[in-house]
Amino acid sequence: MTQAGSLAGAAAGERAERSGHWLPVVLLFLFIYVISYIDRQILSLVVQPVKAALGLSDFQIGLLQGLAFSLVLAVAAVLASPLIDRGNRARLLGLCMILWCGMTVLCGLAHDFGMLLLARTGLALSEAVVPMAVMSMICDIAPKASVPRASALFMAAPYIGSGFALLLGGPLLMALAPFEGVSVPMLGAFEPWRGLFFLLGIPGVAIGVLLLLFLREPARRGGADAGDPSASVIPFLRDNAGFLAPMLLANAMLNLVSYTIYAWSPTLMIRAHGMSTATAGVTVGSIFVVAGIAGCVFGSWAMSRSRDGRALSHVVRTIGLTFLCLGPPLIAFPLVPDADLALVLLAVAFFLMAAGLSSIMTPVALFAPPGVRGRALAMAGLCHAGLGGLGPLAVGAVNDFVFGTPDRIGQSLAVCLAGAMLVGLALLPRVIRLANRIDGPADRSF
């Protein structure tokens, strides 16, 4: 970034702090992250036609939606973190949006599992930068007192994006249905699911170009090299493994639940309850948006209720309470025979899940010293996403190799979700005891 550009960015940041003009910028970031989640989650709506067209198994679908995506996303985020700390974040965001939207288009061109896997991998690589770059810029453009509010607004994007992927995807598929079978150059007979990827990806490429041209890099508050760059995160992780390992594993189980619900809920409603793709998209998508945002708001409020300085133990206890309440509706919703009851249970489970996930990174942020906090959060994200991505894959594996029929998707979901709940509940008592010990006397402040 040039000196003139730095001065311009600094001036823009100062104006934003004085006038409150940071809000439109955060809304722009929210819009970008929503698009990211729409492109990421749209595959969950078209599982059935993609399986039929490409001859895929549930195990392969689970791999595409789960581990192959989440692990690449998490590793890429860790590797890209130096670019966020030292590079032009605005330009990087625009470039990555062009790339991930291009990968969305490539999903629509896929003719076999390998090509679709390549496209999903590219999607994960380019989307990995978004939350880190945006959170870094939010800290520079918003007043310090407004950063939590701006961050909470931005973090509503996964629920809005995942919901709108289904809400928009269903009607778009219906609109494309009359063109099925029409001969298209290089594609052959047109398939609506391919058109859906094109309709979502191509406009995003154009938006990415506009970002690249017009989004300006804000000046870094406190300097680009704030913090201790020589501090290593490895000794911190090693010395505190007794607390961090069970805490990260328990939180990863909650992330596994979210990946699994996102990936397989629409398919469950289609296979087990006979819903059309469009109807499943609208109903499940509405639940994702409404229950997700409500749970996120409630969770943020509940996690901030500590008044005795014992913030770490309060957050961990609240996450533990979420696990206790989440289990029954989560395991019941894929098993009940009535579609309306299944949707009600899904809404309750999704609300509780979102409440827990709203502060899933908070324990690490509270516990890690400032010199290694950013890298500790990146490593926590790697653990959460890497293990969380096993959920969709496990459901596909159980369905293919244990039950051996697509019609048992409900039982496969229940088995995998129950397993995740049991692991989390087994670990959390130890995590809570250690958090109480770390917090020390009640007047200790974090």
Secondary structure, 3 states (H helix, E strand, C coil): CCHHHHHHHHHHHHHHHHHCCHHHHHHHHHHHHHHHHHHHHHHHHHHHHHHHHHCCCHHHHHHHHCHHHHHHHHHHHHHHHHHHHHCCHHHHHHHHHHHHHHHHHHHHHCCCHHHHHHHHHHHHHHHCHHHHHHHHHHHHHCCHHHHHHHHHHHCCHHHHHHHHHHHHHHHHHHHHHHHCCCEECCCEECCHHHHHHHHHHHHHHHHHHHHHHHCCCCCCCCCCCCCCCCCCHHHHHHHCHHHHHHHHHHHHHHHHHHHHHHHHHHHHHHHHHCCCHHHHHHHHHHHHHHHHHHHHHHHHHHHCCCCCCCHHHHHHHHHHHHHHHHHHHHHHCCCCCCHHHHHHHHHHHHHHHHHHHCCCCHHHHHHCCHHHHHHHHHHHHHHHHHHHCHHHHHHHHHHHHHHCCHHHHHHHHHHHHHHHHHHHHHHHHHHHHHHHHHHCCCCCCC
